Amino acid sequence: MLTALGASIPLAGCTESLSGDEEENESGEENDSTETATENGTNETDEEESEETETETTETENESDGNETVDNESDGGGNETETNETDGNETDGNETDGNETDGNETDEGASDAELPRWPAIEYGEVVSDFESLGDWVVHTGVPEAASEEARTGSQAIAVESEDDAAVMAMGFPDGIDLENWTLSMAIKAESARRVVMEVIAPERGTHLTANRIVPEGLDDWFRVDFGYTSKHGTPDLTNVTELRLTVFGPEDGPTRFVADDLRRTQTPDNGKAILAFYGGIESHREVAIPNLAEREWPAALPIDPRAIGSSGRMGVEELTELRDRGWDVCSHPANAGALPERPPEQQRDIIENGQEFLADQGFEDGARHFFAPDDRMSRETVEIVRDVHESGFLFGYNPTAAPPTGIHTVSTFWGMALHDGVRRQINLADQYNQLVVIRVPRIVADDAAEDASGEFMPVSDFEELVNHIEQRGLDVVTPSALVDGGIDAGDGDSESSETPEREEGTLLEAGPSHEFEGSGSGSTGEFDLQAGIALASFEHGGSGEFVVEVQGELPNELVVSTAGSGSGESAFAVGGGSYTLEVEADGDWTIEIEQPEVHSDDLAELPTEASGSGSSYIGPLWTEGGVSLQATHDGSGEFIVDGYDTEGNWEQVIYDEGEFDNNRSYSAGGAVWLNVEADGDWTISIE
């Protein structure tokens, strides 16, 4: 049972306006009263959480049907809240869709016999049933009881604000435990474009944020799974003291929403990922399918049934082969365009015909799943999808519960934004055992990327995406796994991964050493290295870029990327064999490579700190998994931190540009090295 204490702050004393004028102050410190929400911001340049301004920067997903934009987050007020006691009603069951009604509910009041009404669910544990408005303190907007809107019990809460956002919060002075749980809520988005939940654990600065885009065209009920999109500090989810909900409306207001049935559902024992290859196009066949086949991974292939076998698209025979490998061939009637622009009867014909065609072609499993054209749904679209399909997907920006409670409006994310959010979503889904659904566009050769148009991913980015999912250890699943019980919720008490056993004695034998020198750009002759870690030191006398890459079989080719004259160091993993160096320079240079013996006594313990200027490395370190890095950088160029272990595994921990002050996670385990590429001073604290 979850409990909260009575509110001590009256509503009238908690009305803090949320406006775009309350920006970060000049010193870079967080404005205590708000986190700014804007439509147009700068793109994120890295894969994980943003702490320095406590805002999540604009994500713009440019799709063929229109641009999807994610705005900056806001907390809407710095007041901590205390609220009245509520019951935590726990029920049995492992349903995944909460689809208890026929999908044609009205907003009129319902008798107890008719409750709960979609999108309320009957499993998990109730955090708030909104039977007492005093459980929530409204910071921006005016609350009222909404009895006719109730999804459960006798009432929901409606909040309306004249501004572009409405904010309310629920406090837990004694803390509640959300470790191994995901929150979800029924939301009626009457005048709303984005829903943000902040989980304060236990204070601001150690919190998680979930940021969900409201589907374009939907101004009615749907269920929001609060998968995390950013992390600040090191949250302790066993001690959550506040939940803060911010709903953003139109830029000029007003904002209005209705909420009910806030619950927590247990997470599985591991994070999940769905890779969705829209369109069944040639590059997916040539690049993606062999890549996934090597790993024995399934995937989803949303395709317009009318496009099967057309120019540049896979035919029934090829799709059948994928089905036999465990793939879901799903309905994505893209040629119909945005369904909300059509009358409901036309929408139903399109959705039903697509489902029936795929089923008739032998894709019965995949035909159960719907991917929305143009990422748009209206109330009527959602109702029809619920009638015809067992799951539905569209852009929403955030990860989701695994399995989702809002099974017909599951959030997806664009894979081509590899360094603009995708890596962060993968990392957070791994850390908090949630689900990330990644849309993979057309894949093009690296040398053709500069001239490519539309939505695409270079081959190297796709390979990095797949490698990163593999490195983080996510289970790659299909939509059918969501509805067939292939993702069973955990017991709320899952154990962390086993701590690696620390080896004693010699971890890596000494290998060969090599020295090279030259002037300007060029290549070295072949040289041999044994499997493990290689350390490089260099000097460069030029004024331009100095880039060194290793050619051969290894996870990451980059050794050095810096500019100007100076010296530095780097570490990189090799699989063993023959290699050459490709050097880009405008001056004299020297490079020395060695593979020293590594002994267990050489391993530094955590926590530890390191600092430097320019290129260097940290290690060897002994890690037990789940490493957290707090890093700063004051340069104007690239700031890259890569992690390597003794087995040659590589994970890119930070990829950013310019000044940096943030924390990152690294799924390390055992003996590791961190390689740093920077053009300024940097610090890294590791724990």
Secondary structure per residue as TSV (DSSP state, phi and psi in degrees):
chain	resnum	aa	ss	phi	psi
A	1	M	-	360.0	136.2
A	2	L	-	-100.1	135.9
A	3	T	-	-128.7	152.7
A	4	A	-	-138.5	153.9
A	5	L	-	-94.3	156.5
A	6	G	-	-58.6	145.3
A	7	A	-	-71.0	134.9
A	8	S	-	-106.3	-4.2
A	9	I	S	-113.5	121.7
A	10	P	-	-68.5	153.3
A	11	L	G	-57.2	-39.8
A	12	A	G	-62.9	-24.5
A	13	G	G	-90.4	3.3
A	14	C	G	-122.8	20.7
A	15	T	-	-90.3	97.8
A	16	E	-	-110.6	124.6
A	17	S	-	-71.3	148.4
A	18	L	-	-116.1	113.7
A	19	S	-	-135.7	160.6
A	20	G	T	-70.9	-5.8
A	21	D	T	-82.4	-15.0
A	22	E	-	-89.2	80.4
A	23	E	-	-89.5	170.3
A	24	E	-	-59.9	139.2
A	25	N	-	-75.8	171.7
A	26	E	T	-63.6	-27.0
A	27	S	T	-77.7	-6.9
A	28	G	-	87.5	1.7
A	29	E	-	-81.0	154.7
A	30	E	-	-69.7	135.4
A	31	N	-	-71.0	122.6
A	32	D	T	-65.0	-25.4
A	33	S	T	-89.9	-18.3
A	34	T	-	-162.3	159.1
A	35	E	-	-114.2	127.1
A	36	T	-	-67.7	141.1
A	37	A	-	-114.1	121.3
A	38	T	-	-135.2	155.2
A	39	E	S	-79.8	-35.1
A	40	N	S	-118.7	113.3
A	41	G	-	-137.1	-168.7
A	42	T	-	-90.5	151.8
A	43	N	-	-71.6	146.9
A	44	E	-	-68.2	145.3
A	45	T	-	-116.3	13.6
A	46	D	S	-150.1	-177.6
A	47	E	S	-100.2	-0.8
A	48	E	S	-140.5	-145.9
A	49	E	-	-81.7	151.2
A	50	S	-	-114.0	119.4
A	51	E	-	-112.3	-26.2
A	52	E	S	-65.2	-33.9
A	53	T	S	-115.9	1.1
A	54	E	S	54.5	36.4
A	55	T	-	-128.6	152.1
A	56	E	-	-102.7	117.8
A	57	T	-	-73.1	160.7
A	58	T	-	-57.8	132.4
A	59	E	E	-111.4	121.6
A	60	T	E	-113.1	118.1
A	61	E	E	-101.1	105.5
A	62	N	E	-86.2	106.9
A	63	E	E	-106.0	166.8
A	64	S	T	-64.9	-21.9
A	65	D	T	-100.7	-2.7
A	66	G	E	149.1	170.7
A	67	N	E	-97.8	130.2
A	68	E	E	-101.5	131.9
A	69	T	E	-124.9	133.6
A	70	V	E	-108.0	127.0
A	71	D	-	-94.6	173.8
A	72	N	-	-67.0	148.3
A	73	E	-	-83.1	162.0
A	74	S	-	-141.5	144.6
A	75	D	-	-98.1	-17.7
A	76	G	-	67.9	14.6
A	77	G	-	150.5	147.9
A	78	G	-	-100.5	7.9
A	79	N	-	-79.2	130.8
A	80	E	-	-79.6	148.5
A	81	T	-	-124.7	154.0
A	82	E	-	-126.5	141.4
A	83	T	-	-135.3	168.8
A	84	N	-	-72.2	162.7
A	85	E	-	-70.8	137.4
A	86	T	-	-130.3	158.1
A	87	D	-	-92.4	143.5
A	88	G	-	-102.1	99.5
A	89	N	-	-87.8	115.0
A	90	E	E	-101.5	134.7
A	91	T	E	-127.5	161.4
A	92	D	-	-89.4	166.7
A	93	G	-	120.0	154.1
A	94	N	-	-133.3	36.2
A	95	E	-	-63.0	155.3
A	96	T	S	-115.2	-9.5
A	97	D	S	-117.0	-14.6
A	98	G	-	58.3	30.4
A	99	N	-	-97.2	66.6
A	100	E	-	-86.8	-8.1
A	101	T	S	-124.8	178.8
A	102	D	-	-82.5	1.9
A	103	G	S	84.3	7.9
A	104	N	-	-121.5	37.7
A	105	E	-	-70.0	155.4
A	106	T	-	-110.2	178.4
A	107	D	S	-89.9	8.0
A	108	E	S	-75.8	160.0
A	109	G	-	-61.3	153.0
A	110	A	-	-122.7	148.4
A	111	S	-	-76.1	164.4
A	112	D	G	-57.7	-31.4
A	113	A	G	-67.6	-24.9
A	114	E	G	-88.1	-12.0
A	115	L	-	-88.7	152.5
A	116	P	S	-77.0	153.9
A	117	R	-	-105.5	144.2
A	118	W	T	-54.8	138.7
A	119	P	T	-97.7	26.9
A	120	A	-	-68.1	156.3
A	121	I	-	-126.2	169.6
A	122	E	S	-117.7	11.6
A	123	Y	S	-124.3	172.4
A	124	G	E	82.1	-162.9
A	125	E	E	-123.0	136.2
A	126	V	E	-72.2	127.9
A	127	V	E	-96.3	-41.2
A	128	S	E	-150.0	127.8
A	129	D	-	-103.2	2.2
A	130	F	-	61.5	25.9
A	131	E	S	-73.9	-21.5
A	132	S	-	-126.2	116.9
A	133	L	G	-65.5	-19.6
A	134	G	G	-68.4	-11.0
A	135	D	G	-68.4	-20.7
A	136	W	S	-121.0	138.2
A	137	V	E	-102.2	123.2
A	138	V	E	-93.9	116.6
A	139	H	E	-86.4	-36.9
A	140	T	E	-135.4	115.5
A	141	G	S	117.7	176.3
A	142	V	E	-119.3	123.1
A	143	P	E	-90.9	156.2
A	144	E	E	-154.0	152.0
A	145	A	E	-71.5	138.9
A	146	A	E	-124.8	80.0
A	147	S	G	-66.7	-37.5
A	148	E	G	-72.2	-16.2
A	149	E	G	-93.4	-4.6
A	150	A	-	-53.9	130.2
A	151	R	S	-92.4	-31.1
A	152	T	S	-137.5	157.6
A	153	G	S	62.4	-150.2
A	154	S	S	-100.8	-12.0
A	155	Q	-	-161.4	157.7
A	156	A	E	-111.4	-178.6
A	157	I	E	-114.2	133.1
A	158	A	E	-112.7	135.6
A	159	V	E	-129.8	131.3
A	160	E	E	-128.4	136.3
A	161	S	E	-131.1	143.4
A	162	E	S	-75.8	-14.6
A	163	D	S	-87.2	-172.6
A	164	D	S	-87.3	10.7
A	165	A	E	-157.3	153.3
A	166	A	E	-127.8	138.9
A	167	V	E	-132.7	133.4
A	168	M	E	-143.5	157.8
A	169	A	E	-143.9	151.8
A	170	M	E	-127.1	126.7
A	171	G	E	-105.6	153.2
A	172	F	E	-135.5	86.1
A	173	P	E	-57.2	-31.7
A	174	D	E	-90.6	-2.6
A	175	G	E	79.1	148.3
A	176	I	E	-124.6	159.4
A	177	D	-	-100.1	115.7
A	178	L	-	-116.5	14.2
A	179	E	T	-69.7	130.6
A	180	N	T	67.9	26.4
A	181	W	E	-133.4	151.7
A	182	T	E	-122.3	135.4
A	183	L	E	-83.4	150.5
A	184	S	E	-150.3	159.7
A	185	M	E	-153.1	148.3
A	186	A	E	-84.1	125.0
A	187	I	E	-126.8	132.0
A	188	K	E	-104.7	110.4
A	189	A	E	-91.7	71.4
A	190	E	E	-65.7	-41.4
A	191	S	E	-145.1	78.0
A	192	A	-	-152.8	145.9
A	193	R	S	-124.5	-12.6
A	194	R	E	-158.7	141.9
A	195	V	E	-122.9	126.8
A	196	V	E	-124.8	128.0
A	197	M	E	-115.6	126.3
A	198	E	E	-107.6	129.9
A	199	V	E	-108.2	104.1
A	200	I	E	-86.2	118.8
A	201	A	S	-143.6	86.9
A	202	P	S	-99.5	-0.2
A	203	E	S	-145.3	164.8
A	204	R	T	-62.6	136.9
A	205	G	T	103.4	-20.7
A	206	T	S	-127.7	73.7
A	207	H	E	-144.9	163.2
A	208	L	E	-115.2	150.9
A	209	T	E	-127.7	136.8
A	210	A	E	-115.4	129.9
A	211	N	E	-128.7	109.4
A	212	R	E	-118.2	126.7
A	213	I	E	-77.3	133.2
A	214	V	-	-75.2	129.9
A	215	P	-	-54.8	134.0
A	216	E	B	-61.7	130.6
A	217	G	T	94.1	-6.8
A	218	L	-	-100.7	115.9
A	219	D	-	-122.1	28.0
A	220	D	S	-131.1	-159.7
A	221	W	E	-73.0	142.1
A	222	F	E	-157.6	168.8
A	223	R	E	-107.0	132.2
A	224	V	E	-105.4	121.6
A	225	D	E	-92.7	125.0
A	226	F	-	-90.3	70.9
A	227	G	-	-74.0	140.5
A	228	Y	-	-76.4	137.2
A	229	T	-	-113.5	-15.5
A	230	S	E	-154.8	154.3
A	231	K	E	-130.5	139.6
A	232	H	E	-124.8	123.2
A	233	G	S	67.1	-147.8
A	234	T	-	-121.2	86.5
A	235	P	-	-63.9	145.0
A	236	D	-	-109.1	95.6
A	237	L	T	-72.4	-7.0
A	238	T	T	-78.0	-8.9
A	239	N	S	-138.4	69.6
A	240	V	E	-86.9	122.8
A	241	T	E	-104.5	-13.0
A	242	E	E	-158.0	142.7
A	243	L	E	-116.2	126.2
A	244	R	E	-123.2	119.7
A	245	L	E	-105.9	123.7
A	246	T	E	-119.5	125.2
A	247	V	E	-113.6	122.4
A	248	F	E	-95.3	132.8
A	249	G	-	-106.7	-158.3
A	250	P	-	-59.4	155.4
A	251	E	T	-55.6	-38.2
A	252	D	T	-96.4	7.8
A	253	G	-	71.4	179.5
A	254	P	-	-80.5	170.8
A	255	T	E	-114.9	134.5
A	256	R	E	-147.6	135.5
A	257	F	E	-148.6	161.4
A	258	V	E	-123.8	139.5
A	259	A	E	-132.7	148.4
A	260	D	E	-159.5	163.2
A	261	D	E	55.3	61.0
A	262	L	E	-80.6	121.3
A	263	R	E	-133.7	164.2
A	264	R	E	-118.9	137.0
A	265	T	E	-122.2	148.3
A	266	Q	E	-72.2	144.1
A	267	T	-	-85.4	159.2
A	268	P	-	-71.9	-178.9
A	269	D	S	-84.5	-1.8
A	270	N	S	-154.8	151.7
A	271	G	-	-69.6	156.9
A	272	K	E	-126.6	156.6
A	273	A	E	-142.2	141.5
A	274	I	E	-117.0	126.7
A	275	L	E	-99.4	121.5
A	276	A	E	-113.9	114.4
A	277	F	E	-100.1	93.2
A	278	Y	T	-68.8	129.3
A	279	G	T	99.8	-18.4
A	280	G	-	58.3	47.8
A	281	I	B	-92.0	172.2
A	282	E	H	-60.4	-41.8
A	283	S	H	-66.4	-29.0
A	284	H	I	-66.7	-40.7
A	285	R	I	-66.0	-41.5
A	286	E	I	-81.5	-32.4
A	287	V	I	-109.6	-53.4
A	288	A	I	-72.1	-45.3
A	289	I	H	-61.6	-48.0
A	290	P	H	-61.4	-37.8
A	291	N	H	-62.2	-46.4
A	292	L	H	-72.1	-32.2
A	293	A	H	-63.0	-35.6
A	294	E	H	-59.8	-31.7
A	295	R	H	-97.4	-2.8
A	296	E	T	57.7	41.2
A	297	W	-	-96.1	138.9
A	298	P	-	-87.3	177.5
A	299	A	-	-160.3	176.0
A	300	A	E	-106.4	142.5
A	301	L	E	-128.4	88.4
A	302	P	E	-73.9	128.7
A	303	I	E	-145.6	146.5
A	304	D	-	-71.8	119.5
A	305	P	G	-53.6	-30.9
A	306	R	G	-75.8	-12.6
A	307	A	G	-98.3	-4.9
A	308	I	T	-60.8	126.0
A	309	G	T	82.4	-1.1
A	310	S	S	-76.0	176.2
A	311	S	T	-55.4	124.5
A	312	G	T	78.1	5.3
A	313	R	B	-115.5	152.8
A	314	M	-	-68.8	148.6
A	315	G	-	-95.7	-179.8
A	316	V	H	-60.0	-40.0
A	317	E	H	-63.2	-45.4
A	318	E	H	-66.0	-40.6
A	319	L	H	-65.9	-34.2
A	320	T	H	-65.1	-38.0
A	321	E	H	-61.4	-41.2
A	322	L	H	-66.2	-41.9
A	323	R	H	-55.9	-41.7
A	324	D	H	-69.7	-17.1
A	325	R	T	-89.9	1.9
A	326	G	T	101.8	3.7
A	327	W	-	-74.9	153.2
A	328	D	E	-101.1	120.3
A	329	V	E	-93.4	108.7
A	330	C	E	-110.2	164.3
A	331	S	E	-85.5	127.0
A	332	H	-	-143.9	80.2
A	333	P	-	-71.5	67.6
A	334	A	G	-63.3	-34.7
A	335	N	G	-66.5	-16.3
A	336	A	G	-76.5	-15.5
A	337	G	-	73.5	-163.8
A	338	A	-	-66.8	113.9
A	339	L	G	-63.4	-36.1
A	340	P	G	-59.2	-16.5
A	341	E	G	-81.6	-5.1
A	342	R	S	-104.4	155.8
A	343	P	-	-61.7	152.0
A	344	P	H	-54.4	-38.1
A	345	E	H	-66.5	-35.0
A	346	Q	H	-69.3	-40.4
A	347	Q	H	-57.2	-45.8
A	348	R	H	-62.6	-42.8
A	349	D	H	-60.1	-45.4
A	350	I	H	-63.5	-46.3
A	351	I	H	-67.9	-45.1
A	352	E	H	-67.0	-42.7
A	353	N	H	-63.9	-39.5
A	354	G	H	-63.5	-44.6
A	355	Q	H	-62.5	-45.2
A	356	E	H	-66.6	-39.1
A	357	F	H	-63.2	-47.0
A	358	L	H	-62.6	-42.1
A	359	A	H	-62.5	-41.1
A	360	D	H	-65.6	-26.6
A	361	Q	T	-85.2	2.4
A	362	G	T	98.1	9.7
A	363	F	-	-105.8	52.0
A	364	E	T	-60.1	-41.5
A	365	D	T	-65.3	-51.4
A	366	G	G	-66.2	-29.2
A	367	A	G	-65.1	-12.1
A	368	R	G	-77.5	-7.9
A	369	H	E	-120.3	138.9
A	370	F	E	-122.2	130.9
A	371	F	E	-114.5	119.9
A	372	A	-	-69.9	128.8
A	373	P	G	-62.2	139.9
A	374	D	G	58.5	12.9
A	375	D	G	54.7	39.2
A	376	R	B	-126.7	139.7
A	377	M	-	-142.9	141.0
A	378	S	-	-105.6	179.0
A	379	R	H	-56.0	-44.0
A	380	E	H	-65.5	-39.6
A	381	T	H	-60.6	-46.3
A	382	V	H	-60.9	-43.6
A	383	E	H	-60.9	-42.9
A	384	I	H	-68.0	-43.6
A	385	V	H	-59.5	-39.1
A	386	R	H	-66.6	-32.7
A	387	D	H	-71.4	-37.9
A	388	V	H	-99.0	-38.0
A	389	H	-	-115.0	162.6
A	390	E	S	-95.3	-13.6
A	391	S	E	-154.7	158.0
A	392	G	E	-142.1	147.6
A	393	F	E	-134.7	142.7
A	394	L	E	-163.6	163.6
A	395	F	E	-58.5	131.4
A	396	G	-	-142.7	-11.8
A	397	Y	S	87.1	-34.6
A	398	N	S	-105.9	158.9
A	399	P	-	-62.5	177.3
A	400	T	B	-142.7	172.5
A	401	A	-	-64.9	155.1
A	402	A	S	-124.5	104.5
A	403	P	S	-78.5	159.4
A	404	P	-	-67.3	144.4
A	405	T	S	-85.3	-28.8
A	406	G	S	-93.7	70.8
A	407	I	T	-70.5	-19.1
A	408	H	T	-99.3	0.4
A	409	T	S	-136.7	50.5
A	410	V	E	-69.5	134.4
A	411	S	E	-77.1	135.6
A	412	T	E	-118.0	169.2
A	413	F	E	-143.6	145.6
A	414	W	E	-75.6	123.4
A	415	G	T	-69.4	-23.5
A	416	M	T	-70.9	-13.3
A	417	A	-	-86.3	53.1
A	418	L	I	-57.5	-45.3
A	419	H	I	-101.5	10.4
A	420	D	I	-118.1	32.6
A	421	G	I	135.8	-30.4
A	422	V	I	-62.8	-46.4
A	423	R	H	-61.4	-38.3
A	424	R	H	-62.2	-44.3
A	425	Q	H	-61.8	-41.4
A	426	I	H	-63.5	-46.2
A	427	N	H	-60.8	-44.6
A	428	L	H	-70.7	-36.8
A	429	A	H	-62.0	-36.3
A	430	D	H	-67.9	-47.1
A	431	Q	H	-64.5	-37.0
A	432	Y	T	-116.4	18.3
A	433	N	T	53.3	51.7
A	434	Q	-	-115.4	-177.5
A	435	L	E	-112.3	133.3
A	436	V	E	-120.7	129.1
A	437	V	E	-109.2	116.7
A	438	I	E	-112.2	122.8
A	439	R	E	-86.6	121.6
A	440	V	E	-102.9	119.2
A	441	P	-	-84.1	-165.5
A	442	R	E	-57.7	140.3
A	443	I	E	-108.6	128.6
A	444	V	E	-123.0	156.6
A	445	A	-	-62.5	147.6
A	446	D	G	-57.0	-40.7
A	447	D	G	-75.4	-7.1
A	448	A	G	-104.1	-3.8
A	449	A	G	-65.4	-35.1
A	450	E	G	-63.1	-32.0
A	451	D	G	-99.4	-1.5
A	452	A	-	-75.0	151.9
A	453	S	-	-127.0	167.6
A	454	G	S	75.8	-156.9
A	455	E	S	-91.6	125.3
A	456	F	E	-158.3	164.0
A	457	M	E	-128.8	132.6
A	458	P	E	-62.9	151.6
A	459	V	H	-55.0	-41.8
A	460	S	H	-63.2	-36.8
A	461	D	H	-67.5	-40.6
A	462	F	H	-63.3	-43.8
A	463	E	H	-63.4	-38.4
A	464	E	H	-65.7	-39.1
A	465	L	H	-59.5	-49.7
A	466	V	H	-65.0	-42.0
A	467	N	H	-62.4	-38.7
A	468	H	H	-67.5	-41.1
A	469	I	H	-59.7	-42.6
A	470	E	H	-66.0	-43.3
A	471	Q	H	-63.8	-38.0
A	472	R	H	-77.2	-11.1
A	473	G	T	77.9	24.3
A	474	L	-	-71.1	146.1
A	475	D	E	-81.3	123.6
A	476	V	E	-90.1	121.7
A	477	V	-	-129.7	-176.8
A	478	T	-	-121.1	166.1
A	479	P	H	-56.5	-34.4
A	480	S	H	-62.4	-32.2
A	481	A	H	-63.1	-28.4
A	482	L	H	-69.4	-35.0
A	483	V	H	-102.3	-12.3
A	484	D	T	-101.4	11.2
A	485	G	T	80.3	14.7
A	486	G	S	-75.6	-9.5
A	487	I	S	-124.5	85.1
A	488	D	-	-77.3	134.9
A	489	A	-	-63.2	149.1
A	490	G	-	-74.6	-172.0
A	491	D	-	-98.0	10.2
A	492	G	S	79.1	5.0
A	493	D	-	-141.9	42.0
A	494	S	-	-69.4	148.8
A	495	E	-	-91.2	151.7
A	496	S	-	-69.3	164.7
A	497	S	-	-58.6	151.1
A	498	E	-	-62.0	139.4
A	499	T	-	-70.8	129.1
A	500	P	-	-62.1	144.9
A	501	E	-	-78.4	128.5
A	502	R	-	-77.3	123.9
A	503	E	-	-80.6	152.4
A	504	E	-	-112.3	156.6
A	505	G	S	86.0	-149.0
A	506	T	E	-81.1	123.9
A	507	L	E	-91.4	-40.1
A	508	L	E	-135.1	130.6
A	509	E	-	-73.6	154.0
A	510	A	-	-64.5	141.3
A	511	G	-	-118.0	-171.9
A	512	P	-	-71.2	159.5
A	513	S	-	-121.1	150.1
A	514	H	E	-143.2	148.0
A	515	E	E	-127.3	138.9
A	516	F	E	-136.7	149.1
A	517	E	E	-147.4	157.0
A	518	G	E	-175.8	-173.5
A	519	S	E	-140.7	127.4
A	520	G	S	75.2	-169.5
A	521	S	S	-78.9	149.9
A	522	G	E	169.5	-173.1
A	523	S	E	-122.7	152.3
A	524	T	-	-93.1	169.6
A	525	G	-	-74.4	172.2
A	526	E	-	-68.7	147.0
A	527	F	E	-147.6	157.5
A	528	D	E	-104.7	145.3
A	529	L	E	-136.7	149.7
A	530	Q	-	-91.4	162.5
A	531	A	S	-62.5	137.1
A	532	G	E	141.8	-135.6
A	533	I	E	-115.1	137.1
A	534	A	E	-116.8	141.9
A	535	L	E	-114.3	133.9
A	536	A	E	-121.9	144.1
A	537	S	E	-127.0	146.4
A	538	F	E	-145.7	159.8
A	539	E	E	-136.1	142.8
A	540	H	E	-137.1	131.5
A	541	G	-	-103.6	4.4
A	542	G	-	-88.3	179.4
A	543	S	S	-108.3	-11.7
A	544	G	S	-98.1	-158.3
A	545	E	E	-68.4	145.8
A	546	F	E	-129.3	106.8
A	547	V	E	-125.2	129.8
A	548	V	E	-125.3	126.5
A	549	E	E	-124.1	146.2
A	550	V	E	-95.9	130.2
A	551	Q	E	-101.1	123.6
A	552	G	S	153.1	-173.4
A	553	E	S	-81.9	103.7
A	554	L	-	-162.1	156.4
A	555	P	S	-69.3	-34.5
A	556	N	-	-137.6	119.5
A	557	E	-	-77.6	-22.3
A	558	L	E	-73.6	128.4
A	559	V	E	-107.3	-47.0
A	560	V	E	-140.3	139.5
A	561	S	E	-145.3	101.3
A	562	T	E	-148.1	-174.8
A	563	A	E	-144.4	150.4
A	564	G	S	82.9	179.8
A	565	S	S	-83.7	154.9
A	566	G	E	146.4	-172.0
A	567	S	E	-132.4	165.1
A	568	G	E	-173.1	-176.2
A	569	E	E	-136.7	162.8
A	570	S	E	-157.6	160.7
A	571	A	E	-127.2	144.2
A	572	F	E	-152.4	156.6
A	573	A	E	-96.0	144.2
A	574	V	E	-134.2	151.4
A	575	G	-	-93.7	-5.5
A	576	G	S	96.7	132.2
A	577	G	E	139.5	-157.7
A	578	S	E	-101.1	141.7
A	579	Y	E	-140.9	162.7
A	580	T	E	-133.8	159.6
A	581	L	E	-106.8	133.3
A	582	E	E	-104.0	120.6
A	583	V	E	-115.5	130.0
A	584	E	E	-112.7	117.2
A	585	A	-	-156.2	163.1
A	586	D	S	-125.5	18.6
A	587	G	S	-152.1	-173.6
A	588	D	E	-70.3	148.3
A	589	W	E	-150.6	155.3
A	590	T	E	-135.4	145.4
A	591	I	E	-137.2	130.1
A	592	E	E	-118.8	133.6
A	593	I	E	-123.2	132.7
A	594	E	E	-139.8	159.2
A	595	Q	-	-129.6	83.1
A	596	P	-	-71.7	158.5
A	597	E	-	-65.4	138.8
A	598	V	E	-117.1	122.1
A	599	H	E	-111.7	153.3
A	600	S	G	-57.9	-29.5
A	601	D	G	-69.7	-15.1
A	602	D	G	-80.5	-12.8
A	603	L	-	-76.3	125.7
A	604	A	B	-81.3	144.0
A	605	E	-	-89.1	154.0
A	606	L	S	-94.9	151.9
A	607	P	S	-76.6	155.9
A	608	T	E	-150.5	163.3
A	609	E	E	-131.0	150.9
A	610	A	E	-146.4	155.6
A	611	S	E	-149.3	160.8
A	612	G	E	-176.2	-172.4
A	613	S	E	-138.6	125.5
A	614	G	S	77.4	-153.2
A	615	S	S	-79.4	135.4
A	616	S	E	-166.2	-175.9
A	617	Y	E	-142.5	161.1
A	618	I	E	-123.3	131.8
A	619	G	E	136.4	172.8
A	620	P	E	-78.6	146.7
A	621	L	E	-119.3	148.5
A	622	W	E	-97.0	124.0
A	623	T	E	-127.1	151.4
A	624	E	-	-113.4	18.5
A	625	G	S	93.6	156.2
A	626	G	-	63.3	43.2
A	627	V	E	-76.2	140.5
A	628	S	E	-114.0	132.1
A	629	L	E	-115.7	133.1
A	630	Q	E	-111.1	117.2
A	631	A	E	-127.0	148.8
A	632	T	E	-131.8	154.1
A	633	H	E	-152.8	133.0
A	634	D	-	-111.5	12.0
A	635	G	-	-83.6	176.8
A	636	S	S	-106.6	-10.3
A	637	G	S	-99.3	-158.1
A	638	E	E	-67.7	144.2
A	639	F	E	-128.5	109.4
A	640	I	E	-126.3	132.2
A	641	V	E	-126.3	121.1
A	642	D	E	-115.3	141.7
A	643	G	E	-108.3	137.8
A	644	Y	E	-132.3	148.4
A	645	D	E	-119.6	-179.4
A	646	T	T	-69.8	-17.4
A	647	E	T	-87.5	-0.1
A	648	G	-	88.7	6.8
A	649	N	-	-72.9	141.8
A	650	W	E	-126.0	136.8
A	651	E	E	-138.5	127.7
A	652	Q	E	-81.4	116.2
A	653	V	E	-90.6	-40.7
A	654	I	E	-134.9	134.9
A	655	Y	E	-140.3	102.6
A	656	D	E	-145.6	177.1
A	657	E	E	-141.6	136.3
A	658	G	S	86.8	-160.0
A	659	E	-	-65.1	146.6
A	660	F	E	-146.7	136.3
A	661	D	E	-153.5	95.2
A	662	N	E	-161.6	170.7
A	663	N	E	-116.5	153.1
A	664	R	E	-140.6	158.0
A	665	S	E	-109.4	154.1
A	666	Y	E	-141.0	122.5
A	667	S	-	-82.5	57.6
A	668	A	-	-79.7	162.8
A	669	G	-	-167.7	120.8
A	670	G	E	95.7	-150.5
A	671	A	E	-84.8	128.7
A	672	V	E	-139.2	160.9
A	673	W	E	-125.5	145.9
A	674	L	E	-114.4	120.2
A	675	N	E	-97.4	132.7
A	676	V	E	-116.5	125.5
A	677	E	E	-115.0	121.5
A	678	A	-	-152.9	161.0
A	679	D	S	-118.2	15.8
A	680	G	S	-147.9	-169.0
A	681	D	E	-74.9	145.3
A	682	W	E	-143.5	155.5
A	683	T	E	-135.0	146.6
A	684	I	E	-140.2	124.0
A	685	S	E	-105.7	132.4
A	686	I	E	-124.6	128.9
A	687	E	-	-147.4	360.0
